[in-house]
Amino acid sequence: MSIEPVDVVVVGSGAGGAPVAYEAANAGLKVVILEKGRRYRDEDFDHDEIRMSRRNFFTPSVTDEPHTLRSGEAAKAARTTAGWVSSIVGGGTVHMAGYFHRLHPVDFKLRSTLGNVPSSTVADWPITYEDLEPFYTRVEREVGVSGVWHAHPFEEPRTSDYPLPPLTENGFAQQIDLACAKLGYHPFPTPRAIVSRDYRGRRPCMFCSLCASYGCEIGAKSSTLSSLIPVAEATGHCEVRAECMATEIPVDAAGRVTGVVYRTAKGESAFQPARCVVVACTAIESARLLLLSRSARFPNGLANGNGLVGKNLVFSGESKGEALFKLRGREGAKWLVDTAPFVQRSMQDFYLLDRAVGGVRKTGTILFALAHPNPILTAEHIAGTGGSARWGARLKQALRDEALGARTLTFENFAEGLPTPGTYVDLDPDVKDRWGVPVARITVDRHPLDIAANRFLAARGKEVLDALGPDSSRITQDDGQDMVLQGGTCRFGRDPATSVLDVDCRAHAVPNLFVSDSSFMPTSGGVPPTLTIMANALRVGAGIVARFKAGRI
Amino acid sequence: MLGAGACVAFVGAGGIGCHSHPARPTPEAPDAAPAFVPRTFTAASFATLSAVCERLLPRDEDPGAIDLGVPTYIDGMLASPELASVRELLLRVLPVLDRESAKRYGGKTFPQATPAEQDVIIDSWQHGRDGSQHFFDVILSLTLEGAFGDPKYGGNVGGRGFAMIGFTPDAPLKKMPTMSTMHHGSVPD
């Protein structure tokens, strides 16, 4: 089968891929997006927790397409689903909660700010916040982000307001504000990739409460599936080819990539020729694709002459806590029975500490939300597991007391996850997927300051919860890392010896190969990275368009 | 998880078992009671399963596991090929529970034992080793899926599980028209 060549082939349709396709298609370039997952319509998404959250709707099964994971090189890697984001048209932006914070200027110069951090490969970015600011602004407008400008003293510098007003807040928000005023903290409305009013032909949020881990059945969530992709397709220049998984990126004798080999829905091999290739299938899978693309010119994987593809993997640090507020004894407290699902409060008072506390200066964001309303998840959380699980009459009573008879307010933290030499992706030497292709092996060697930053934020989060006077509160996790919030495997930089990509996220070693997902990030930042991935991908797309216009591709 | 947004919070990505595709078993009619023939289990194992689930989530002023159709849910769900490993586990362990009960309680199978006697056995599995605690976790998880999952799978009969924990599915959305092609049209700036 012969396939017509295109200008740009993009591997992946999520936060890293769709903005590039959008920019290129709008400029008249011919674009094909290859997406390994299926395409769904809005009405295909429902509130069936079993289907959406408990089987393998968004991510592949551990038997078909595992990753493997080990703590340190001495450990044996075990099969896991960890590190998969979302195999579906729209990628992780379909099931995201849509917390769309920007990075802060310090995130672009962490090495200069912290100085040498022993045992970490922390590096400055080769661009500044100011370089990315216009693209943050554009993404917020193109996809639809709601929020409040000038809401707190630690806000990143912005040049314009959010395109949409904030979402309706649950009454807990005001309680948090009152408590934080006494503590001297500065909570602010969480920016969300959810449209709060009619926006560019899309209807606003209906407050169904099931955002994270679900697709939005009315398209109010600003996934690429609901925002950028339909617009790119409407240009007539962009085709999304679903259920097509890229398997190799070949190069010609001159060392230029020629297109993408992929496996179709029927399991057949096909080749999409293109003048330029953009890889954006998540930091872990993008590294895997490059490492699988071996040739005489690149025997250790495409663009991997310096051995850095897969290295410097970072995850967002994660800690969590919760507080229980029983309805009994609080009769008349309207905020407690408010049915608005979003508490909408974040806090960045400790984003960069003036002086180190226990070695930690850079932390991140504390985010407050009601507990996820998933009913099975709620019941499991109350029941617990193993030897300490509650069951029988005790469980029935606990369900009445803690689910029906109470509200649970949670915090979730996004902390700096420092890169280390021992945290990386490579190809598993033993484990293959169902097609016989080596899978990505994730090796993690955590930096002690990661965990310290998590614990610092967890203590502050719990302090706020306790200031609201709950019946009980607890830190439920203080040393986690969110393996969906990944980056860094193809670090960008000015020096070809110490980075994979150049400032434009073009491979130093391959003039027509770009990587536009979170692989480029030298550091994780202290916010959920989705907005930053999209803003950078739009910047990469603009750069590609400029190259085509100048005849330099 | 992707709180990141995307990330934040991809909740419960694990669930039970390992599937290639979303499981979509045919819903069982909840009122098929007198003539109900299990698809996955023998009649004896289904009776044992029902007894275990009922002890994990017993009827009190709120409905119990059997009221909520939990055993029927599990029987139907485990007919799905993707849950073969879970099915094998239950098919293997449920007869063991009966034998253990008979040994402890003078020949009575698990369903024939008293609730207090049944609880002793469940407790020993909860605190046991060599995979017995795993069985306990799996059957507790399946019970909660059946009690609080979407009623279309045969459990959570009449949405009474939702009511028990105050969950209101689709409340704001029921009023809305379906929107299929809305935002795929023109995109004004």
Chai-1 contact restraints between the chains, C-beta under 6 A:
chainA,res_idxA,chainB,res_idxB,connection_type,confidence,min_distance_angstrom,max_distance_angstrom,comment,restraint_id
A,E43,B,T178,contact,1.0,0.0,6.0,A-B,restraint_1
A,E43,B,S180,contact,1.0,0.0,6.0,A-B,restraint_2
A,H47,B,P169,contact,1.0,0.0,6.0,A-B,restraint_3
A,H47,B,D170,contact,1.0,0.0,6.0,A-B,restraint_4
A,D48,B,D150,contact,1.0,0.0,6.0,A-B,restraint_5
A,I50,B,G149,contact,1.0,0.0,6.0,A-B,restraint_6
A,I50,B,D150,contact,1.0,0.0,6.0,A-B,restraint_7
A,R51,B,P22,contact,1.0,0.0,6.0,A-B,restraint_8
A,S53,B,V11,contact,1.0,0.0,6.0,A-B,restraint_9
A,S53,B,G12,contact,1.0,0.0,6.0,A-B,restraint_10
A,R54,B,G12,contact,1.0,0.0,6.0,A-B,restraint_11
A,R54,B,G15,contact,1.0,0.0,6.0,A-B,restraint_12
A,R55,B,G15,contact,1.0,0.0,6.0,A-B,restraint_13
A,R55,B,H19,contact,1.0,0.0,6.0,A-B,restraint_14
A,R55,B,P22,contact,1.0,0.0,6.0,A-B,restraint_15
A,R55,B,A23,contact,1.0,0.0,6.0,A-B,restraint_16
A,N56,B,H19,contact,1.0,0.0,6.0,A-B,restraint_17
A,F57,B,P22,contact,1.0,0.0,6.0,A-B,restraint_18
A,S61,B,C18,contact,1.0,0.0,6.0,A-B,restraint_19
A,S61,B,H19,contact,1.0,0.0,6.0,A-B,restraint_20
A,S61,B,S20,contact,1.0,0.0,6.0,A-B,restraint_21
A,V62,B,C18,contact,1.0,0.0,6.0,A-B,restraint_22
A,T63,B,C18,contact,1.0,0.0,6.0,A-B,restraint_23
A,D64,B,S20,contact,1.0,0.0,6.0,A-B,restraint_24
A,G92,B,L2,contact,1.0,0.0,6.0,A-B,restraint_25
A,G92,B,A6,contact,1.0,0.0,6.0,A-B,restraint_26
A,T93,B,A6,contact,1.0,0.0,6.0,A-B,restraint_27
A,H95,B,F10,contact,1.0,0.0,6.0,A-B,restraint_28
A,M96,B,L2,contact,1.0,0.0,6.0,A-B,restraint_29
A,M96,B,A4,contact,1.0,0.0,6.0,A-B,restraint_30
A,M96,B,G5,contact,1.0,0.0,6.0,A-B,restraint_31
A,M96,B,A6,contact,1.0,0.0,6.0,A-B,restraint_32
A,A97,B,G3,contact,1.0,0.0,6.0,A-B,restraint_33
A,A97,B,G5,contact,1.0,0.0,6.0,A-B,restraint_34
A,A97,B,V8,contact,1.0,0.0,6.0,A-B,restraint_35
A,A97,B,A9,contact,1.0,0.0,6.0,A-B,restraint_36
A,G98,B,G5,contact,1.0,0.0,6.0,A-B,restraint_37
A,Y99,B,G3,contact,1.0,0.0,6.0,A-B,restraint_38
A,Y99,B,G5,contact,1.0,0.0,6.0,A-B,restraint_39
A,Y99,B,V8,contact,1.0,0.0,6.0,A-B,restraint_40
A,R200,B,V187,contact,1.0,0.0,6.0,A-B,restraint_41
A,G201,B,H183,contact,1.0,0.0,6.0,A-B,restraint_42
A,G201,B,G185,contact,1.0,0.0,6.0,A-B,restraint_43
A,G201,B,V187,contact,1.0,0.0,6.0,A-B,restraint_44
A,R202,B,H183,contact,1.0,0.0,6.0,A-B,restraint_45
A,M206,B,P172,contact,1.0,0.0,6.0,A-B,restraint_46
A,M206,B,L173,contact,1.0,0.0,6.0,A-B,restraint_47
A,F207,B,P172,contact,1.0,0.0,6.0,A-B,restraint_48
A,C208,B,P172,contact,1.0,0.0,6.0,A-B,restraint_49
A,C208,B,L173,contact,1.0,0.0,6.0,A-B,restraint_50
A,A212,B,V8,contact,1.0,0.0,6.0,A-B,restraint_51
A,A212,B,A9,contact,1.0,0.0,6.0,A-B,restraint_52
A,S213,B,F10,contact,1.0,0.0,6.0,A-B,restraint_53
A,S213,B,V11,contact,1.0,0.0,6.0,A-B,restraint_54
A,I218,B,M179,contact,1.0,0.0,6.0,A-B,restraint_55
A,G219,B,H183,contact,1.0,0.0,6.0,A-B,restraint_56
A,P230,B,H184,contact,1.0,0.0,6.0,A-B,restraint_57
A,V231,B,V187,contact,1.0,0.0,6.0,A-B,restraint_58
A,H372,B,V11,contact,1.0,0.0,6.0,A-B,restraint_59
A,N374,B,V11,contact,1.0,0.0,6.0,A-B,restraint_60
A,P375,B,F148,contact,1.0,0.0,6.0,A-B,restraint_61
A,P375,B,I165,contact,1.0,0.0,6.0,A-B,restraint_62
A,P375,B,F167,contact,1.0,0.0,6.0,A-B,restraint_63
A,I376,B,L144,contact,1.0,0.0,6.0,A-B,restraint_64
A,I376,B,E145,contact,1.0,0.0,6.0,A-B,restraint_65
A,I376,B,F148,contact,1.0,0.0,6.0,A-B,restraint_66
A,I376,B,G149,contact,1.0,0.0,6.0,A-B,restraint_67
A,L377,B,V11,contact,1.0,0.0,6.0,A-B,restraint_68
A,L377,B,G12,contact,1.0,0.0,6.0,A-B,restraint_69
A,A379,B,L144,contact,1.0,0.0,6.0,A-B,restraint_70
A,A379,B,F148,contact,1.0,0.0,6.0,A-B,restraint_71
A,E380,B,L144,contact,1.0,0.0,6.0,A-B,restraint_72
A,T385,B,D137,contact,1.0,0.0,6.0,A-B,restraint_73
A,G386,B,Q133,contact,1.0,0.0,6.0,A-B,restraint_74
A,G387,B,H127,contact,1.0,0.0,6.0,A-B,restraint_75
A,W391,B,L56,contact,1.0,0.0,6.0,A-B,restraint_76
A,G392,B,P58,contact,1.0,0.0,6.0,A-B,restraint_77
A,K396,B,D60,contact,1.0,0.0,6.0,A-B,restraint_78
A,L399,B,I165,contact,1.0,0.0,6.0,A-B,restraint_79
A,A403,B,I165,contact,1.0,0.0,6.0,A-B,restraint_80
A,L404,B,I165,contact,1.0,0.0,6.0,A-B,restraint_81
A,L404,B,G166,contact,1.0,0.0,6.0,A-B,restraint_82
A,D482,B,M1,contact,1.0,0.0,6.0,A-B,restraint_83
A,D482,B,C7,contact,1.0,0.0,6.0,A-B,restraint_84
A,V484,B,M1,contact,1.0,0.0,6.0,A-B,restraint_85
A,V484,B,L2,contact,1.0,0.0,6.0,A-B,restraint_86
A,V484,B,C7,contact,1.0,0.0,6.0,A-B,restraint_87
A,V484,B,F10,contact,1.0,0.0,6.0,A-B,restraint_88
A,L485,B,A4,contact,1.0,0.0,6.0,A-B,restraint_89
A,L485,B,C7,contact,1.0,0.0,6.0,A-B,restraint_90
A,P528,B,G3,contact,1.0,0.0,6.0,A-B,restraint_91
A,P528,B,A4,contact,1.0,0.0,6.0,A-B,restraint_92
A,P528,B,G5,contact,1.0,0.0,6.0,A-B,restraint_93
A,P528,B,C7,contact,1.0,0.0,6.0,A-B,restraint_94
A,P528,B,V8,contact,1.0,0.0,6.0,A-B,restraint_95
A,P529,B,A4,contact,1.0,0.0,6.0,A-B,restraint_96
A,T530,B,A4,contact,1.0,0.0,6.0,A-B,restraint_97
A,T530,B,G5,contact,1.0,0.0,6.0,A-B,restraint_98
A,T530,B,A6,contact,1.0,0.0,6.0,A-B,restraint_99
